[in-house]
Every structure is written in structure tokens, then in C-alpha cells.
Amino acid sequence: MTATPHAADLARHLARHLARSTAIESITALKHRYFRACDAKDPVGFRDCFVAVGSVLDYGELGVTDADGMAAVFASIALQQVDGKNVILDMHHGVHPDITVGEDGTASGRWTLRFRQVNLIERTETVATGEYADEYQVQDGHWKIATCTFRQLWAITRPLDDATRITQ
């Protein structure tokens, strides 16, 4: 039995839809791994979210570099310790994903970041929000971030008083 042209068109449409949905799910999981690596102070996990060569990361005040350079900046900030305890405590929540998948193994995405940081050296808490604009590529069968641009929209930094208790 031969499929009708209509059935063949429907099958192609369903296959494209399934591939697009699978890509969006994989890219979402990738970005969540990125946020978790940031909060877990995991520069190796952070670096693994990006393409092996040729990435471009523009994080505003933190600079423009490739994934290796930003992983080094990340480690220099996130891994600071005093008396065996972390002094920079971060919380990254990525929300409102808007992901567009191309037919050629590429995709683009936008995310809103909800960010909170406690700095125990400066005794401050910062709450901020901003927007990520990413480009993704399939590399060795896995989605990776090729370019990542972050633009802060606003931030509030306030002092921590002597009554503030922080546990870790």
C-alpha cells in the first residue's frame, strides 16, 4: 500500500515537529545545566555548555571573551573562599525561554535571568535581572552554546547588616 501525498506531507510535518520539540527540550536542559553550573561553582560544567572552539561570550561588565576565558573569570569570582567557606553566593534562575530552531543544526534563544548574589567580603546582597541572547549549535550530537550575550536590565545592591545570618 502506497502512502497518499497527503499522508506523506503529514508524516514530514510530524517528523519536523518532533525534531523541533526535541531540540527545544535539549536546549532548555542545556541552559538549565549552565545555570546549575554557575550556582554550583562548577567551572568545568560551565565550560562544557559551550562549543569546543569559537564561542563568543559577552557578559557586559565581566567582558567579552570565549568560553575558556569566561570559565577562568567565573572561577576567579565564584571559587573565592575565606576560612574554607565560599564568599560569593549566587542564584541564577532562567525564565521565559524563547527558542527558535533552524533546519541546519542551529538555534537561537532568549532567556530572562533572575539573579541574586551575596558577597560576604563586601557584606552586600545584589538582586538583578537581565536578558540572555544565545546562539546554539549541534556539536558531536549535542546542543552547545556558540554565542551568549547578557545585558543587565537593572540591579539593586544593599548592605547586609550585622543581624544577617548566612549559612552554607
DOFIDO-169031 format. One line per 8 residues: number of its first residue (from 1); their letters; for each residue x, z, y of N, C-alpha, C. Coordinates in Angstrom, 1 decimal, always signed. Layout:
N
NUM) A) X Z Y X Z Y X Z Y  ...
//
This chain:
168
1) MTATPHAA) +0.8 +0.0 -1.2 +0.0 +0.0 +0.0 +0.9 +0.0 +1.2  +0.6 -0.9 +2.2 +1.4 -1.0 +3.4 +0.7 -0.3 +4.5  +1.6 +0.4 +5.3 +1.0 +1.1 +6.5 +0.5 +0.1 +7.5  -0.5 +0.5 +8.2 -1.0 -0.4 +9.2 -0.2 -0.2 +10.5  -0.2 -1.1 +11.4 +0.6 -1.0 +12.6 +0.3 +0.3 +13.3  -1.0 +0.7 +13.3 -1.4 +1.9 +14.0 -0.8 +3.1 +13.3  -0.8 +3.2 +12.0 -0.2 +4.3 +11.2 +1.3 +4.4 +11.5  +2.0 +3.2 +11.5 +3.4 +3.2 +11.8 +3.7 +3.7 +13.2
9) DLARHLAR) +2.9 +3.3 +14.2 +3.1 +3.8 +15.5 +2.9 +5.4 +15.6  +1.9 +5.8 +14.9 +1.6 +7.3 +14.8 +2.8 +8.0 +14.2  +3.3 +7.5 +13.1 +4.4 +8.1 +12.4 +5.6 +8.2 +13.3  +5.9 +7.1 +14.1 +7.1 +7.1 +15.0 +6.8 +8.1 +16.1  +5.6 +8.2 +16.6 +5.3 +9.1 +17.7 +5.5 +10.6 +17.2  +5.0 +10.9 +16.0 +5.1 +12.2 +15.4 +6.6 +12.6 +15.2  +7.4 +11.6 +14.7 +8.8 +11.8 +14.5 +9.5 +12.2 +15.8  +9.2 +11.4 +16.9 +9.8 +11.7 +18.2 +9.4 +13.0 +18.7
17) HLARSTAI) +8.1 +13.4 +18.5 +7.6 +14.7 +19.0 +8.3 +15.8 +18.3  +8.4 +15.7 +16.9 +9.1 +16.7 +16.1 +10.6 +16.8 +16.6  +11.3 +15.7 +16.8 +12.7 +15.8 +17.2 +12.8 +16.4 +18.6  +11.9 +16.1 +19.5 +11.9 +16.7 +20.8 +11.7 +18.2 +20.7  +10.7 +18.6 +20.0 +10.3 +20.0 +19.8 +11.5 +20.8 +19.2  +12.1 +20.2 +18.2 +13.2 +20.8 +17.5 +14.4 +21.0 +18.5  +14.6 +20.0 +19.3 +15.7 +20.0 +20.3 +15.4 +21.1 +21.3  +14.2 +21.2 +21.8 +13.9 +22.3 +22.8 +14.1 +23.6 +22.2
25) ESITALKH) +13.6 +23.8 +21.0 +13.8 +25.1 +20.3 +15.3 +25.4 +20.1  +16.1 +24.5 +19.8 +17.6 +24.7 +19.6 +18.2 +25.0 +21.0  +17.8 +24.3 +22.0 +18.4 +24.5 +23.3 +18.0 +25.9 +23.9  +16.8 +26.3 +23.6 +16.3 +27.6 +24.0 +17.1 +28.7 +23.3  +17.3 +28.5 +22.0 +18.1 +29.5 +21.3 +19.6 +29.5 +21.8  +20.1 +28.4 +22.1 +21.5 +28.3 +22.7 +21.6 +29.1 +24.0  +20.6 +28.9 +24.9 +20.6 +29.6 +26.2 +20.5 +31.1 +26.0  +19.6 +31.5 +25.0 +19.5 +32.9 +24.7 +20.8 +33.5 +24.2
33) RYFRACDA) +21.5 +32.7 +23.3 +22.8 +33.2 +22.9 +23.8 +33.4 +24.0  +23.7 +32.5 +25.0 +24.5 +32.6 +26.2 +24.2 +33.9 +26.9  +23.0 +34.2 +27.2 +22.6 +35.4 +27.9 +23.0 +36.6 +27.1  +22.8 +36.6 +25.8 +23.2 +37.8 +25.0 +24.7 +38.0 +25.0  +25.5 +36.9 +25.0 +26.9 +37.0 +25.0 +27.4 +37.6 +26.3  +26.7 +37.2 +27.4 +27.0 +37.8 +28.7 +26.8 +39.3 +28.7  +25.6 +39.8 +28.2 +25.3 +41.2 +28.2 +26.1 +42.0 +27.1  +26.5 +41.3 +26.1 +27.3 +42.0 +25.0 +28.8 +42.0 +25.3
41) KDPVGFRD) +29.2 +41.4 +26.4 +30.6 +41.4 +26.8 +31.4 +40.6 +25.8  +30.9 +39.5 +25.4 +31.4 +38.7 +24.3 +32.0 +37.3 +24.8  +33.2 +37.3 +25.3 +33.7 +36.1 +25.9 +33.9 +34.9 +24.9  +34.1 +35.3 +23.6 +34.2 +34.2 +22.5 +32.8 +33.6 +22.3  +31.8 +34.5 +22.2 +30.4 +33.9 +22.1 +30.0 +33.2 +23.3  +30.4 +33.6 +24.5 +30.1 +32.9 +25.7 +30.7 +31.5 +25.7  +32.0 +31.5 +25.3 +32.7 +30.2 +25.3 +32.1 +29.2 +24.3  +31.6 +29.7 +23.2 +31.1 +28.9 +22.1 +29.8 +28.2 +22.5
49) CFVAVGSV) +29.2 +28.6 +23.6 +27.9 +28.0 +24.0 +28.2 +26.6 +24.7  +29.4 +26.3 +25.0 +29.7 +25.1 +25.8 +30.4 +24.1 +24.9  +30.4 +22.8 +25.4 +31.1 +21.7 +24.7 +32.6 +22.1 +24.6  +33.3 +21.5 +23.6 +34.7 +21.9 +23.4 +35.6 +21.4 +24.6  +35.3 +20.3 +25.1 +36.2 +19.7 +26.2 +35.3 +19.1 +27.3  +35.6 +19.2 +28.5 +35.0 +18.5 +29.6 +33.8 +19.2 +30.2  +33.6 +20.5 +30.0 +32.5 +21.2 +30.6 +32.8 +21.4 +32.1  +31.7 +21.6 +32.9 +31.8 +21.9 +34.3 +30.9 +23.0 +34.6
57) LDYGELGV) +31.4 +24.2 +35.0 +30.6 +25.3 +35.4 +30.8 +25.6 +36.8  +29.7 +25.7 +37.6 +29.7 +26.0 +39.0 +28.8 +27.3 +39.2  +29.4 +28.4 +39.3 +28.7 +29.7 +39.5 +28.9 +30.2 +40.9  +28.9 +29.4 +41.9 +28.9 +29.8 +43.3 +30.1 +30.7 +43.6  +29.8 +31.9 +43.9 +30.9 +32.8 +44.3 +32.0 +33.0 +43.3  +31.6 +32.9 +42.0 +32.6 +33.0 +40.9 +33.5 +31.8 +40.7  +33.1 +30.7 +41.3 +33.9 +29.5 +41.3 +33.4 +28.3 +40.5  +34.1 +27.2 +40.5 +33.9 +26.0 +39.7 +35.0 +25.8 +38.8
65) TDADGMAA) +34.8 +25.7 +37.5 +35.8 +25.6 +36.5 +35.2 +25.0 +35.2  +36.0 +25.0 +34.2 +35.5 +24.6 +32.9 +35.1 +25.9 +32.1  +34.6 +25.7 +30.9 +34.2 +26.9 +30.1 +35.3 +27.8 +29.8  +36.5 +27.3 +29.5 +37.7 +28.2 +29.3 +38.0 +29.0 +30.5  +38.0 +28.4 +31.7 +38.3 +29.2 +32.9 +37.2 +30.2 +33.2  +35.9 +29.9 +33.0 +34.9 +30.8 +33.3 +34.9 +31.9 +32.2  +35.2 +31.6 +31.0 +35.3 +32.7 +30.0 +36.4 +33.7 +30.4  +37.5 +33.2 +31.0 +38.6 +34.1 +31.4 +38.1 +35.0 +32.6
73) VFASIALQ) +37.3 +34.4 +33.5 +36.8 +35.1 +34.7 +35.8 +36.1 +34.1  +34.9 +35.7 +33.2 +33.9 +36.6 +32.6 +34.6 +37.8 +32.0  +35.7 +37.6 +31.2 +36.4 +38.6 +30.5 +37.0 +39.6 +31.5  +37.6 +39.1 +32.6 +38.2 +39.9 +33.6 +37.2 +40.8 +34.3  +36.0 +40.4 +34.4 +35.0 +41.3 +35.0 +34.3 +42.1 +34.0  +33.7 +41.5 +33.0 +32.9 +42.2 +32.0 +33.6 +43.3 +31.2  +34.9 +43.0 +30.9 +35.6 +43.9 +29.9 +36.3 +45.0 +30.6  +36.2 +45.2 +31.9 +36.9 +46.3 +32.6 +36.4 +47.6 +32.0
81) QVDGKNVI) +37.3 +48.5 +31.8 +37.0 +49.9 +31.3 +37.8 +50.9 +32.0  +37.1 +52.1 +32.1 +37.8 +53.3 +32.6 +37.5 +54.4 +31.6  +38.5 +55.0 +31.1 +38.3 +56.1 +30.1 +37.6 +55.6 +28.9  +37.8 +54.4 +28.5 +37.2 +53.8 +27.3 +35.7 +53.4 +27.5  +35.2 +53.4 +28.7 +33.8 +53.1 +28.9 +33.8 +51.9 +29.9  +32.8 +51.0 +29.6 +32.6 +49.8 +30.5 +32.2 +50.3 +31.9  +32.7 +49.6 +32.9 +32.4 +49.9 +34.3 +31.5 +48.9 +34.9  +31.3 +47.7 +34.3 +30.3 +46.7 +34.8 +29.3 +46.6 +33.7
89) LDMHHGVH) +28.1 +46.9 +34.0 +26.9 +46.8 +33.0 +26.0 +45.7 +33.5  +25.8 +44.7 +32.7 +24.9 +43.6 +33.1 +23.7 +43.4 +32.3  +22.7 +42.8 +32.9 +21.4 +42.5 +32.2 +21.0 +41.1 +32.7  +21.0 +40.1 +31.8 +20.6 +38.8 +32.1 +19.3 +38.4 +31.3  +18.3 +38.1 +32.1 +17.0 +37.6 +31.4 +16.7 +36.2 +32.0  +16.8 +35.2 +31.1 +16.5 +33.9 +31.5 +15.0 +33.6 +31.2  +14.3 +33.1 +32.2 +12.9 +32.9 +32.0 +12.5 +31.5 +32.6  +11.3 +31.1 +32.3 +10.7 +29.8 +32.8 +11.5 +28.6 +32.5
97) PDITVGED) +11.9 +28.4 +31.2 +12.7 +27.2 +30.9 +11.9 +25.9 +31.1  +12.6 +24.9 +31.6 +12.0 +23.6 +31.8 +13.0 +22.6 +31.2  +12.8 +22.2 +30.0 +13.8 +21.4 +29.3 +13.3 +20.0 +29.0  +14.1 +19.0 +29.4 +13.8 +17.6 +29.2 +14.8 +17.0 +28.2  +14.3 +16.4 +27.1 +15.2 +15.9 +26.1 +15.3 +14.4 +26.2  +16.5 +13.8 +26.2 +16.7 +12.4 +26.2 +16.7 +11.8 +24.8  +16.7 +10.5 +24.7 +16.7 +9.9 +23.4 +18.1 +9.7 +22.9  +19.1 +10.1 +23.7 +20.5 +9.8 +23.4 +21.4 +11.0 +23.0
105) GTASGRWT) +20.8 +12.1 +22.6 +21.5 +13.3 +22.3 +21.9 +14.1 +23.5  +21.2 +13.9 +24.6 +21.4 +14.7 +25.8 +20.1 +15.3 +26.2  +20.2 +16.4 +27.1 +19.0 +17.0 +27.6 +19.4 +17.7 +28.9  +18.4 +18.1 +29.7 +18.7 +18.8 +30.9 +17.7 +20.0 +30.9  +18.1 +21.1 +31.6 +17.2 +22.2 +31.6 +17.4 +23.0 +32.9  +16.3 +23.7 +33.2 +16.4 +24.6 +34.4 +15.8 +26.0 +33.9  +16.5 +27.0 +34.4 +16.1 +28.4 +34.0 +16.1 +29.3 +35.2  +15.2 +30.2 +35.3 +15.3 +31.2 +36.3 +16.0 +32.5 +35.7
113) LRFRQVNL) +16.9 +33.0 +36.4 +17.6 +34.2 +36.0 +17.1 +35.4 +36.7  +16.8 +36.5 +35.9 +16.6 +37.8 +36.4 +17.8 +38.6 +36.0  +18.5 +39.1 +37.0 +19.8 +39.7 +36.8 +19.9 +41.1 +37.4  +20.5 +42.0 +36.6 +20.7 +43.4 +37.1 +22.2 +43.8 +36.7  +22.9 +44.4 +37.6 +24.2 +44.8 +37.4 +24.5 +46.2 +37.9  +25.1 +47.1 +37.1 +25.5 +48.4 +37.6 +27.0 +48.3 +37.6  +27.6 +48.7 +38.8 +29.0 +48.7 +39.0 +29.5 +50.1 +39.1  +30.1 +50.7 +38.1 +30.4 +52.1 +38.2 +31.7 +52.4 +39.0
121) IERTETVA) +32.5 +51.3 +39.3 +33.6 +51.5 +40.2 +33.1 +51.7 +41.6  +32.3 +50.7 +42.1 +31.7 +50.8 +43.4 +30.5 +51.7 +43.5  +30.0 +52.2 +42.4 +28.8 +53.0 +42.4 +27.6 +52.3 +43.0  +27.3 +51.1 +42.6 +26.2 +50.3 +43.1 +25.4 +49.7 +42.0  +24.2 +49.3 +42.3 +23.3 +48.6 +41.5 +22.9 +47.3 +42.2  +23.0 +46.2 +41.6 +22.5 +44.9 +42.2 +21.4 +44.3 +41.3  +20.4 +43.9 +42.0 +19.3 +43.2 +41.4 +19.2 +41.8 +42.1  +19.2 +40.7 +41.3 +19.3 +39.4 +41.8 +18.5 +38.4 +41.0
129) TGEYADEY) +18.2 +37.3 +41.6 +17.6 +36.2 +40.9 +18.2 +34.9 +41.4  +18.1 +33.9 +40.5 +18.7 +32.6 +40.9 +18.2 +31.6 +39.9  +18.7 +30.4 +40.0 +18.3 +29.2 +39.2 +19.5 +28.6 +38.5  +19.4 +28.3 +37.2 +20.4 +27.6 +36.5 +19.9 +26.1 +36.4  +20.8 +25.2 +36.5 +20.5 +23.8 +36.2 +21.6 +23.4 +35.2  +21.2 +23.0 +34.0 +22.1 +22.7 +32.9 +22.0 +21.3 +32.4  +23.1 +20.8 +31.8 +23.0 +19.5 +31.0 +23.6 +19.9 +29.7  +22.9 +19.4 +28.6 +23.3 +19.7 +27.3 +23.6 +18.4 +26.5
137) QVQDGHWK) +24.5 +18.6 +25.5 +24.9 +17.5 +24.6 +24.9 +18.0 +23.2  +24.6 +17.1 +22.2 +24.8 +17.4 +20.8 +26.3 +17.2 +20.5  +26.9 +18.2 +19.9 +28.3 +18.1 +19.6 +28.5 +18.7 +18.2  +29.0 +17.9 +17.2 +29.1 +18.4 +15.9 +27.8 +18.9 +15.3  +26.7 +18.2 +15.7 +25.4 +18.6 +15.1 +24.7 +19.7 +15.8  +25.3 +20.3 +16.9 +24.7 +21.4 +17.5 +24.6 +21.2 +19.0  +23.6 +21.7 +19.6 +23.4 +21.6 +21.1 +24.4 +22.5 +21.8  +25.1 +22.0 +22.8 +26.0 +22.8 +23.6 +25.7 +22.5 +25.1
145) IATCTFRQ) +26.2 +23.4 +25.9 +26.0 +23.2 +27.4 +27.2 +22.4 +27.8  +27.0 +21.3 +28.5 +28.0 +20.5 +29.1 +28.3 +20.8 +30.6  +27.3 +21.0 +31.3 +27.4 +21.4 +32.7 +26.4 +22.5 +33.0  +26.8 +23.5 +33.8 +26.0 +24.6 +34.1 +26.2 +25.0 +35.6  +25.2 +24.9 +36.4 +25.3 +25.2 +37.8 +24.3 +26.4 +38.0  +24.8 +27.4 +38.7 +23.9 +28.6 +39.0 +23.9 +28.7 +40.6  +22.7 +28.9 +41.1 +22.5 +29.1 +42.5 +21.7 +30.4 +42.7  +22.3 +31.4 +43.3 +21.6 +32.6 +43.6 +20.6 +32.4 +44.7
153) LWAITRPL) +19.4 +33.0 +44.5 +18.3 +32.9 +45.5 +18.3 +34.1 +46.4  +18.5 +35.3 +45.8 +18.6 +36.5 +46.6 +19.1 +37.6 +45.8  +19.6 +38.6 +46.5 +20.1 +39.8 +45.8 +20.0 +41.0 +46.6  +19.8 +42.2 +46.0 +19.7 +43.5 +46.7 +20.8 +44.3 +46.0  +21.7 +44.9 +46.8 +22.7 +45.8 +46.3 +22.5 +47.2 +47.0  +22.4 +48.2 +46.2 +22.1 +49.5 +46.7 +23.1 +50.5 +46.1  +23.4 +51.6 +46.8 +24.3 +52.6 +46.2 +23.6 +53.4 +45.2  +24.4 +53.9 +44.2 +23.9 +54.9 +43.2 +24.3 +56.2 +43.7
161) DDATRITQ) +23.3 +57.1 +43.8 +23.6 +58.5 +44.3 +24.1 +59.4 +43.2  +24.6 +60.6 +43.6 +25.2 +61.5 +42.6 +24.2 +61.9 +41.5  +22.9 +61.8 +41.7 +22.0 +62.2 +40.7 +21.7 +61.2 +39.6  +22.3 +60.0 +39.9 +22.1 +58.8 +38.9 +22.8 +59.1 +37.6  +22.1 +59.0 +36.5 +22.7 +59.2 +35.2 +22.8 +57.9 +34.5  +23.9 +57.6 +34.0 +24.1 +56.3 +33.2 +24.7 +56.6 +31.9  +24.1 +56.2 +30.9 +24.6 +56.4 +29.5 +24.9 +55.0 +28.9  +25.9 +55.1 +28.0 +26.3 +53.9 +27.3 +27.0 +54.3 +26.0
//
